[in-house]
Amino acid sequence: MFEKITNNIDALQEAFQSYLKSNLEYYKLDIFKRLTKSTISISRVLILGAIAFLIFTFMSFGLAFLIGEALGNNSYGFFIMGGFYIIVFIITAIISRKKLEKVILKSASRIFFDD
C-alpha cells in the first residue's frame, strides 16, 4: 500500500515538473512574441518618422525660401517659418498631452494584451 502511494506521489511530482516546464516554455514564447511585436512597431515608427522628418525639413526649407523671395529677403522667410513652428509647438504641447498619452497607452496595450 505504501509502495502504491509512493509511486503515485512520484508520478504526481513528475507530472507537476512537466507542467511547470511546459508553462515556462509557453511564457518564454509569449514574451518573445510580445517583444518581437514591440520591436517591429518601434522600428516602423522610427523609419516612418525619419522619412517624414526629411520630407518635412525639405518642405520647410522650400517654403522659407519662397516666403523670403516674396518678401525680398530670405532670412525673413526663415524667421516666419521659425515663428510658425514655435506657435505650433506651444499649441501642441498645451493641447495634446493627454491625447498623446491615451494614444500611446492604447497602442502599447494592443501590442501586449491582444493576440
C-alpha positions as CSV (number, residue, x, y, z in Angstrom):
1,M,0.0,0.0,0.0
2,F,2.8,2.4,0.9
3,E,4.6,1.5,-2.3
4,K,1.5,2.4,-4.3
5,I,1.2,5.8,-2.5
6,T,5.0,6.4,-3.1
7,N,4.5,5.6,-6.8
8,N,1.5,7.9,-7.1
9,I,3.5,10.7,-5.4
10,D,6.4,10.2,-7.7
11,A,4.1,10.2,-10.7
12,L,2.4,13.4,-9.4
13,Q,5.8,15.0,-8.9
14,E,6.9,14.2,-12.4
15,A,3.6,15.4,-13.9
16,F,3.9,18.6,-11.9
17,Q,7.5,19.2,-13.1
18,S,6.4,18.5,-16.6
19,Y,3.6,21.0,-16.2
20,L,6.0,23.7,-14.8
21,K,8.4,23.1,-17.7
22,S,5.6,23.4,-20.2
23,N,4.3,26.6,-18.6
24,L,7.8,28.1,-18.5
25,E,8.3,27.4,-22.2
26,Y,4.9,28.9,-23.0
27,Y,5.7,32.1,-21.2
28,K,9.1,32.3,-22.8
29,L,7.4,32.1,-26.2
30,D,4.7,34.6,-25.2
31,I,7.3,37.1,-24.0
32,F,9.4,36.6,-27.2
33,K,6.3,37.2,-29.3
34,R,5.4,40.4,-27.5
35,L,8.9,41.7,-27.5
36,T,9.2,41.0,-31.3
37,K,5.9,42.8,-31.9
38,S,7.1,45.8,-29.9
39,T,10.4,45.9,-31.7
40,I,8.7,45.8,-35.1
41,S,6.3,48.6,-34.1
42,I,9.1,50.8,-32.7
43,S,11.2,50.2,-35.8
44,R,8.4,51.0,-38.1
45,V,7.6,54.2,-36.2
46,L,11.3,55.2,-36.3
47,I,11.7,54.6,-40.0
48,L,8.5,56.3,-41.0
49,G,9.3,59.2,-38.6
50,A,12.7,59.6,-40.1
51,I,11.3,59.7,-43.6
52,A,8.5,62.2,-42.5
53,F,11.2,64.3,-40.9
54,L,13.2,64.5,-44.1
55,I,10.1,65.4,-46.1
56,F,9.1,68.0,-43.5
57,T,12.5,69.5,-43.4
58,F,12.8,69.9,-47.2
59,M,9.3,71.3,-47.5
60,S,10.0,73.8,-44.7
61,F,13.2,75.0,-46.4
62,G,11.4,75.4,-49.7
63,L,8.6,77.3,-48.1
64,A,11.0,79.5,-46.2
65,F,12.9,80.4,-49.4
66,L,9.6,81.0,-51.2
67,I,8.4,83.4,-48.4
68,G,11.8,85.0,-48.3
69,E,11.8,85.7,-52.0
70,A,8.3,87.1,-51.8
71,L,9.4,89.5,-49.0
72,G,12.7,90.3,-50.7
73,N,15.0,88.8,-48.0
74,N,15.5,85.1,-47.4
75,S,16.1,85.5,-43.7
76,Y,12.5,86.9,-43.3
77,G,11.2,83.6,-44.7
78,F,13.2,81.6,-42.2
79,F,12.1,83.8,-39.2
80,I,8.5,83.5,-40.2
81,M,8.8,79.7,-40.5
82,G,10.6,79.5,-37.2
83,G,7.9,81.6,-35.5
84,F,5.2,79.4,-37.0
85,Y,6.8,76.3,-35.7
86,I,7.2,77.9,-32.2
87,I,3.5,78.6,-32.2
88,V,2.6,75.1,-33.4
89,F,4.9,73.6,-30.7
90,I,3.3,75.7,-27.9
91,I,-0.3,74.8,-29.0
92,T,0.6,71.1,-29.4
93,A,2.3,71.0,-26.0
94,I,-0.7,72.5,-24.3
95,I,-3.5,70.7,-26.1
96,S,-2.2,67.2,-26.9
97,R,-0.5,66.0,-23.8
98,K,-3.5,63.8,-22.6
99,K,-4.5,62.8,-26.1
100,L,-0.9,61.6,-26.9
101,E,-0.7,59.7,-23.7
102,K,-4.0,58.0,-24.5
103,V,-2.9,57.0,-28.0
104,I,0.4,55.6,-26.8
105,L,-1.3,53.7,-24.0
106,K,-3.9,52.2,-26.3
107,S,-1.2,51.2,-28.8
108,A,1.0,49.6,-26.2
109,S,-1.9,47.7,-24.6
110,R,-3.0,46.5,-28.1
111,I,0.5,45.0,-28.6
112,F,0.8,43.5,-25.1
113,F,-2.7,42.3,-24.4
114,D,-4.3,41.3,-27.7
115,D,-3.4,38.2,-29.6
